[in-house]
Amino acid sequence: MREDPMTFLSIDLNALAYNYHFFKSQVKKQTKVLAVIKAFAYGHEAVAIAKRLEKEKVAYFAVAYTQEGVNLRKAGITIPILVLHPQKVDVQNCIDFQLEPNIYSFKILKVFQKFFQKVEIEQFPIHLKFNTGLNRLGFSEDDIPDLLSNFNSNTTCRIVSVFSHLVASEDLKERNFTLNQIQAYKNILEKIQKKIKYPFIKHLTNTSGTLNYPEAHFDMVRIGIGLYGYANNPKWTGQLKNVGKFQSVISQIYSVKKGESIGYNRAFIAKKETISATIPIGHADGIPRTWGNGKGFVRIAEQKAPILGNVCMDMIMVDVTGIDCKEGDRVIIFDTQKTLEELAKNTGTISYELLTAISQRVPRIIVDK
Ligand SMILES: *Cc1c(COP(=O)(O)O)cnc(C)c1O
C-alpha cells in the first residue's frame, strides 16, 4: 500500500460539486455558469477540478493564460475554454487547442485577425472585453464604432460573448460604484446589439458580484473563488463547503532553554523553556514569510501552535509547549475556510493569495468519495 505523502493538499471534489450546484441554485435556470480555473484552479489542481466540473455540466471554463488552456485540452477537457489574457504569440495555440481568446485591445485584435486571414480561418470564436472601471484590460465604450466597423467588414472572428469585470463587488460600501458599472455595461451592450445581429453571451459578475447583485447575472456568471468555498463574506462562505485541506506532520521536536533562539537570525528568543516542533513546509511551499513570529499558526491535536521566528524555505518551527504531541503527528495548516480567513486577516492578505501560493511542490491528493 502506498502511504500518503507527509505534506499534502487534499482536494474534496464532492465539496467542489456542492459549491458549483449552490451557484447554479443562485441563478436562473437558463443562466450559464462559467468556472474560473486559472492559476491551477486557485491552487487546487486544475485538471481534476475541470474534469469533475465538466461531469457536473458546467457551461464554460476560463483560464488566465493560454498554456493553462492547452494543459486542460491535453488532459481531455472538451467544453469551451475562454482565455482571459491571451498574448500575441498565442494565436497558433488557440487554433490548435480550440481556445477562445478574450480580445481586449485593437492591437491584439489585429494580430489575431491577420493570422486567421493568413491560414484562411473564418468565424473563429472570440470574446470582447470592455473596461468599465477596473482600468486593467479591455476596450472602452468610445472604441465601439471602430470595433463594429471592423467586425462588419472582417469575418475571421465571431463574437461569442461581450463581457466586463466588476471592481468592488464584495465591498458593499462601493455599491453605487458597482451599480454605475452595471449601467455602463448595459450601455455598451445596447450599442453593440444595434449593429451585431447574431446573439452573443453577456456576462459581468464574479463570485461576489453574482451573490450581491442578482440583477446583473445576464446570460452567464463567472465563478472563481466561490467554487473553492470562499465568498468574501462570512454569510455566503458559511453556505459553501471547503475544498482544499493543507496538512503536514511533525518532523522533530526540541526543548529549548530560556535565552536560546530558534531559527534564522535568532528572530525568536525563548523567554522560558519552550517546546518547538519542526514542520516540513516553508515559504517554498506557500507558507508566506509574513506568517513568521507568531502571525501565522498551525493546528496540532486541535490546538493552535504559533510559528516561532522566521519561516524558512522548507520548514517552520512552531510552539507546541503544553500540547500533547510527538514526532510524526498530523499538523493542519488549514482545513476550514475560517482558519484560512483568519490567517489571511492576521497577515494582511486574502484567501485568493494564500490558496494560489500553495506551490506545485506540495502533492495534491484528490478525494472523491
Ligand atoms: C479571476 C476572474 C474571475 C473570478 O473571480 P472570483 O472573485 O474568484 O469569482 C472572474 N472574471 C474575471 C475576468 C477574472 O479575472
The ligand as an ORCA input file, in Angstrom:
! r2SCAN-3c Opt
* xyz 0 1
  C     -10.459     35.814    -11.801
  C     -11.614     36.353    -12.512
  C     -12.929     35.990    -12.142
  C     -13.247     35.153    -10.919
  O     -13.347     35.991     -9.776
  P     -13.740     35.381     -8.359
  O     -13.789     36.572     -7.459
  O     -12.653     34.440     -7.989
  O     -15.050     34.708     -8.527
  C     -13.970     36.416    -12.952
  N     -13.744     37.195    -14.037
  C     -12.505     37.598    -14.383
  C     -12.325     38.466    -15.573
  C     -11.400     37.204    -13.638
  O     -10.181     37.617    -13.975
*
